Amino acid sequence: MLMDVVRHPGGAAVVALDKTRRVCLLRQYRAVMDEWLWELPAGKIDNQEPPLETARRELQEEAGVEASRWQELGLSLSSPGVFTERVWLYLAQGLRQSTQQLEEHEILERHWLDFEEALGWAKSGKISDAKTVVGLFRAGYYL
């Protein structure tokens, strides 16, 4: 049997929630889809680093935020029939401002949205990115 398999090192995504229950969402241009999508800060695991380190790094680089409290929200599989990618999800709280350090290819805007409104966007389909939908709903169980 011939199967197409896309190997991926995995990644991490962060539901960053401030003290007023606003979540950090990125409006990011995705060239492959030729669309602007709403997403959580997230990225690929580099050099076999632990997923939590990936989450910390991506939150700081993409959102310009650091967090003092972290809660693992579990794993999400992007498309297990084709991709080996596993995305670890985290809730980050105790936020403090840092310096955003975008990579050259990243075209994004940082927004802060009321958590309940973000859940509404996930329910309605305004947010269609799978890791973001799963991350928001899982975070809701802890809040």
C-alpha atoms as an extended CHARMM CRD file, in Angstrom:
* protein
*
       143  EXT
         1         1  MET       CA              0.0000000000        0.0000000000        0.0000000000  PROA      1               0.0000000000
         2         2  LEU       CA              1.3730000000        3.3970000000       -1.0050000000  PROA      2               0.0000000000
         3         3  MET       CA              0.8200000000        6.2550000000        1.4480000000  PROA      3               0.0000000000
         4         4  ASP       CA              1.8130000000        9.8930000000        1.3560000000  PROA      4               0.0000000000
         5         5  VAL       CA              3.2480000000       10.8810000000        4.7300000000  PROA      5               0.0000000000
         6         6  VAL       CA              4.4730000000       14.3550000000        5.6380000000  PROA      6               0.0000000000
         7         7  ARG       CA              7.0330000000       14.2360000000        8.4450000000  PROA      7               0.0000000000
         8         8  HSD       CA              6.9640000000       17.1730000000       10.8690000000  PROA      8               0.0000000000
         9         9  PRO       CA              8.9270000000       17.7180000000       14.1140000000  PROA      9               0.0000000000
        10        10  GLY       CA              5.8120000000       18.9060000000       15.9560000000  PROA      10              0.0000000000
        11        11  GLY       CA              4.9650000000       22.2140000000       17.5130000000  PROA      11              0.0000000000
        12        12  ALA       CA              3.3640000000       24.0890000000       20.3700000000  PROA      12              0.0000000000
        13        13  ALA       CA              0.5280000000       26.6140000000       20.6000000000  PROA      13              0.0000000000
        14        14  VAL       CA             -0.2780000000       28.9900000000       23.4490000000  PROA      14              0.0000000000
        15        15  VAL       CA             -3.5550000000       30.3220000000       24.8400000000  PROA      15              0.0000000000
        16        16  ALA       CA             -2.0990000000       33.4420000000       26.4920000000  PROA      16              0.0000000000
        17        17  LEU       CA             -4.6590000000       34.9420000000       28.8540000000  PROA      17              0.0000000000
        18        18  ASP       CA             -4.1640000000       38.2690000000       30.6230000000  PROA      18              0.0000000000
        19        19  LYS       CA             -5.6130000000       39.2320000000       34.0160000000  PROA      19              0.0000000000
        20        20  THR       CA             -8.7240000000       40.7320000000       32.3710000000  PROA      20              0.0000000000
        21        21  ARG       CA             -9.4790000000       37.4160000000       30.5450000000  PROA      21              0.0000000000
        22        22  ARG       CA             -8.3380000000       38.6460000000       27.1580000000  PROA      22              0.0000000000
        23        23  VAL       CA             -6.6060000000       36.1370000000       24.9110000000  PROA      23              0.0000000000
        24        24  CYS       CA             -3.7940000000       36.9270000000       22.5040000000  PROA      24              0.0000000000
        25        25  LEU       CA             -4.7600000000       36.0990000000       18.9240000000  PROA      25              0.0000000000
        26        26  LEU       CA             -2.6350000000       36.6660000000       15.8730000000  PROA      26              0.0000000000
        27        27  ARG       CA             -4.1280000000       37.6610000000       12.5610000000  PROA      27              0.0000000000
        28        28  GLN       CA             -1.5920000000       36.0150000000       10.3180000000  PROA      28              0.0000000000
        29        29  TYR       CA             -1.2030000000       35.8810000000        6.5540000000  PROA      29              0.0000000000
        30        30  ARG       CA             -0.7920000000       32.2910000000        5.3610000000  PROA      30              0.0000000000
        31        31  ALA       CA              0.5680000000       32.2550000000        1.8140000000  PROA      31              0.0000000000
        32        32  VAL       CA             -0.2880000000       28.5720000000        1.2760000000  PROA      32              0.0000000000
        33        33  MET       CA             -3.9660000000       29.3720000000        1.8480000000  PROA      33              0.0000000000
        34        34  ASP       CA             -3.6690000000       32.9330000000        0.4630000000  PROA      34              0.0000000000
        35        35  GLU       CA             -5.7040000000       34.0690000000        3.4760000000  PROA      35              0.0000000000
        36        36  TRP       CA             -5.4610000000       35.9950000000        6.7090000000  PROA      36              0.0000000000
        37        37  LEU       CA             -6.2340000000       33.5790000000        9.5680000000  PROA      37              0.0000000000
        38        38  TRP       CA             -6.8260000000       34.0260000000       13.2950000000  PROA      38              0.0000000000
        39        39  GLU       CA             -4.3820000000       31.8770000000       15.2570000000  PROA      39              0.0000000000
        40        40  LEU       CA             -2.8110000000       31.3830000000       18.6520000000  PROA      40              0.0000000000
        41        41  PRO       CA              0.8940000000       32.1330000000       18.9950000000  PROA      41              0.0000000000
        42        42  ALA       CA              2.4880000000       28.8810000000       17.8640000000  PROA      42              0.0000000000
        43        43  GLY       CA              5.4330000000       27.3740000000       16.1080000000  PROA      43              0.0000000000
        44        44  LYS       CA              7.5800000000       24.4330000000       15.2080000000  PROA      44              0.0000000000
        45        45  ILE       CA              9.8020000000       22.5820000000       17.6630000000  PROA      45              0.0000000000
        46        46  ASP       CA             13.4360000000       23.4910000000       16.9830000000  PROA      46              0.0000000000
        47        47  ASN       CA             16.3260000000       21.0800000000       17.5600000000  PROA      47              0.0000000000
        48        48  GLN       CA             14.2420000000       18.6020000000       19.5830000000  PROA      48              0.0000000000
        49        49  GLU       CA             13.6090000000       21.1710000000       22.3270000000  PROA      49              0.0000000000
        50        50  PRO       CA             10.8750000000       20.2890000000       24.8650000000  PROA      50              0.0000000000
        51        51  PRO       CA              7.4100000000       21.4690000000       23.7140000000  PROA      51              0.0000000000
        52        52  LEU       CA              7.0790000000       23.8580000000       26.6710000000  PROA      52              0.0000000000
        53        53  GLU       CA             10.2820000000       25.6100000000       25.5850000000  PROA      53              0.0000000000
        54        54  THR       CA              8.8430000000       25.9390000000       22.0820000000  PROA      54              0.0000000000
        55        55  ALA       CA              5.6820000000       27.4580000000       23.5780000000  PROA      55              0.0000000000
        56        56  ARG       CA              7.6790000000       29.9660000000       25.6630000000  PROA      56              0.0000000000
        57        57  ARG       CA              9.8440000000       30.9340000000       22.6850000000  PROA      57              0.0000000000
        58        58  GLU       CA              6.9540000000       31.3460000000       20.2580000000  PROA      58              0.0000000000
        59        59  LEU       CA              4.8910000000       33.4060000000       22.7250000000  PROA      59              0.0000000000
        60        60  GLN       CA              7.8060000000       35.7830000000       23.1720000000  PROA      60              0.0000000000
        61        61  GLU       CA              8.7780000000       35.9390000000       19.4800000000  PROA      61              0.0000000000
        62        62  GLU       CA              5.3090000000       36.2540000000       17.9510000000  PROA      62              0.0000000000
        63        63  ALA       CA              3.3430000000       38.0440000000       20.6600000000  PROA      63              0.0000000000
        64        64  GLY       CA              6.0720000000       39.8700000000       22.5710000000  PROA      64              0.0000000000
        65        65  VAL       CA              4.8240000000       38.3670000000       25.8360000000  PROA      65              0.0000000000
        66        66  GLU       CA              6.3150000000       36.2100000000       28.6080000000  PROA      66              0.0000000000
        67        67  ALA       CA              4.3220000000       34.1760000000       31.1520000000  PROA      67              0.0000000000
        68        68  SER       CA              5.0100000000       33.0160000000       34.7130000000  PROA      68              0.0000000000
        69        69  ARG       CA              2.3020000000       30.3060000000       34.9190000000  PROA      69              0.0000000000
        70        70  TRP       CA              1.8420000000       27.4480000000       32.4590000000  PROA      70              0.0000000000
        71        71  GLN       CA             -0.7790000000       24.6940000000       32.2450000000  PROA      71              0.0000000000
        72        72  GLU       CA             -0.5100000000       21.9020000000       29.6960000000  PROA      72              0.0000000000
        73        73  LEU       CA             -3.7690000000       21.4720000000       27.7550000000  PROA      73              0.0000000000
        74        74  GLY       CA             -2.8510000000       18.2650000000       25.9510000000  PROA      74              0.0000000000
        75        75  LEU       CA             -2.0630000000       17.3180000000       22.4120000000  PROA      75              0.0000000000
        76        76  SER       CA             -3.6970000000       18.0020000000       19.0630000000  PROA      76              0.0000000000
        77        77  LEU       CA             -3.0370000000       15.9920000000       15.9000000000  PROA      77              0.0000000000
        78        78  SER       CA             -3.2340000000       18.1020000000       12.7480000000  PROA      78              0.0000000000
        79        79  SER       CA             -4.1990000000       15.4090000000       10.2410000000  PROA      79              0.0000000000
        80        80  PRO       CA             -3.0550000000       11.9970000000       11.5140000000  PROA      80              0.0000000000
        81        81  GLY       CA             -3.7920000000       10.2240000000        8.2480000000  PROA      81              0.0000000000
        82        82  VAL       CA             -1.1170000000       12.2630000000        6.4670000000  PROA      82              0.0000000000
        83        83  PHE       CA              1.0090000000       14.3160000000        8.8970000000  PROA      83              0.0000000000
        84        84  THR       CA              3.2010000000       13.1690000000       11.7850000000  PROA      84              0.0000000000
        85        85  GLU       CA              2.7730000000       16.6290000000       13.3760000000  PROA      85              0.0000000000
        86        86  ARG       CA              1.7660000000       16.7570000000       17.0290000000  PROA      86              0.0000000000
        87        87  VAL       CA              0.8970000000       20.1410000000       18.5260000000  PROA      87              0.0000000000
        88        88  TRP       CA              1.1970000000       20.5390000000       22.3050000000  PROA      88              0.0000000000
        89        89  LEU       CA             -1.2490000000       23.0960000000       23.6910000000  PROA      89              0.0000000000
        90        90  TYR       CA             -0.6370000000       25.3310000000       26.7120000000  PROA      90              0.0000000000
        91        91  LEU       CA             -2.4950000000       27.9050000000       28.7830000000  PROA      91              0.0000000000
        92        92  ALA       CA             -0.1710000000       30.7690000000       29.7770000000  PROA      92              0.0000000000
        93        93  GLN       CA             -1.0350000000       33.2740000000       32.5160000000  PROA      93              0.0000000000
        94        94  GLY       CA              0.8370000000       35.7910000000       34.6430000000  PROA      94              0.0000000000
        95        95  LEU       CA              1.7540000000       37.7020000000       31.5020000000  PROA      95              0.0000000000
        96        96  ARG       CA              4.2710000000       40.5000000000       31.1690000000  PROA      96              0.0000000000
        97        97  GLN       CA              5.2420000000       42.5210000000       28.1080000000  PROA      97              0.0000000000
        98        98  SER       CA              8.4490000000       41.5940000000       26.2950000000  PROA      98              0.0000000000
        99        99  THR       CA              9.9030000000       42.3310000000       22.8580000000  PROA      99              0.0000000000
       100       100  GLN       CA              8.3230000000       40.8500000000       19.7600000000  PROA      100             0.0000000000
       101       101  GLN       CA             10.9130000000       39.1960000000       17.4680000000  PROA      101             0.0000000000
       102       102  LEU       CA              9.2340000000       38.1400000000       14.2430000000  PROA      102             0.0000000000
       103       103  GLU       CA             10.9970000000       36.0050000000       11.6670000000  PROA      103             0.0000000000
       104       104  GLU       CA             11.3470000000       37.4400000000        8.1490000000  PROA      104             0.0000000000
       105       105  HSD       CA              8.5380000000       35.3160000000        6.6980000000  PROA      105             0.0000000000
       106       106  GLU       CA              6.0130000000       36.1350000000        9.4540000000  PROA      106             0.0000000000
       107       107  ILE       CA              3.3220000000       38.6180000000        8.4670000000  PROA      107             0.0000000000
       108       108  LEU       CA              1.0110000000       39.0730000000       11.4360000000  PROA      108             0.0000000000
       109       109  GLU       CA             -0.8910000000       41.4530000000       13.6860000000  PROA      109             0.0000000000
       110       110  ARG       CA             -1.2620000000       40.9160000000       17.4360000000  PROA      110             0.0000000000
       111       111  HSD       CA             -4.7390000000       41.4020000000       18.9380000000  PROA      111             0.0000000000
       112       112  TRP       CA             -6.2100000000       40.9550000000       22.4270000000  PROA      112             0.0000000000
       113       113  LEU       CA             -9.7750000000       39.6670000000       22.4770000000  PROA      113             0.0000000000
       114       114  ASP       CA            -12.1570000000       38.8460000000       25.3220000000  PROA      114             0.0000000000
       115       115  PHE       CA            -11.8930000000       35.0920000000       25.8980000000  PROA      115             0.0000000000
       116       116  GLU       CA            -15.6510000000       34.5150000000       25.5870000000  PROA      116             0.0000000000
       117       117  GLU       CA            -15.7120000000       36.4260000000       22.3050000000  PROA      117             0.0000000000
       118       118  ALA       CA            -12.8170000000       34.3180000000       21.0120000000  PROA      118             0.0000000000
       119       119  LEU       CA            -14.7660000000       31.1650000000       21.9320000000  PROA      119             0.0000000000
       120       120  GLY       CA            -17.7040000000       32.5820000000       19.9920000000  PROA      120             0.0000000000
       121       121  TRP       CA            -15.4560000000       33.0930000000       16.9760000000  PROA      121             0.0000000000
       122       122  ALA       CA            -14.3180000000       29.4590000000       17.2640000000  PROA      122             0.0000000000
       123       123  LYS       CA            -17.9440000000       28.2600000000       17.4960000000  PROA      123             0.0000000000
       124       124  SER       CA            -19.0720000000       30.3470000000       14.5150000000  PROA      124             0.0000000000
       125       125  GLY       CA            -16.1760000000       29.4050000000       12.2480000000  PROA      125             0.0000000000
       126       126  LYS       CA            -14.5870000000       32.8650000000       12.1540000000  PROA      126             0.0000000000
       127       127  ILE       CA            -11.5760000000       31.0560000000       13.6160000000  PROA      127             0.0000000000
       128       128  SER       CA            -10.9330000000       28.0380000000       11.4070000000  PROA      128             0.0000000000
       129       129  ASP       CA             -7.3750000000       27.1120000000       12.4120000000  PROA      129             0.0000000000
       130       130  ALA       CA             -7.6580000000       23.7160000000       14.1340000000  PROA      130             0.0000000000
       131       131  LYS       CA             -4.9940000000       24.1620000000       16.8330000000  PROA      131             0.0000000000
       132       132  THR       CA             -6.5570000000       27.4860000000       17.7940000000  PROA      132             0.0000000000
       133       133  VAL       CA            -10.0930000000       26.0910000000       18.0370000000  PROA      133             0.0000000000
       134       134  VAL       CA             -8.9230000000       23.1010000000       20.1020000000  PROA      134             0.0000000000
       135       135  GLY       CA             -6.7090000000       25.2720000000       22.3180000000  PROA      135             0.0000000000
       136       136  LEU       CA             -9.4800000000       27.7600000000       23.0890000000  PROA      136             0.0000000000
       137       137  PHE       CA            -12.0230000000       25.0790000000       23.9780000000  PROA      137             0.0000000000
       138       138  ARG       CA             -9.5780000000       23.1500000000       26.1390000000  PROA      138             0.0000000000
       139       139  ALA       CA             -8.5370000000       26.3260000000       27.9630000000  PROA      139             0.0000000000
       140       140  GLY       CA            -12.2180000000       26.9670000000       28.6850000000  PROA      140             0.0000000000
       141       141  TYR       CA            -12.2760000000       23.8740000000       30.9100000000  PROA      141             0.0000000000
       142       142  TYR       CA             -9.6000000000       25.3900000000       33.1600000000  PROA      142             0.0000000000
       143       143  LEU       CA            -11.1680000000       28.8350000000       33.4760000000  PROA      143             0.0000000000
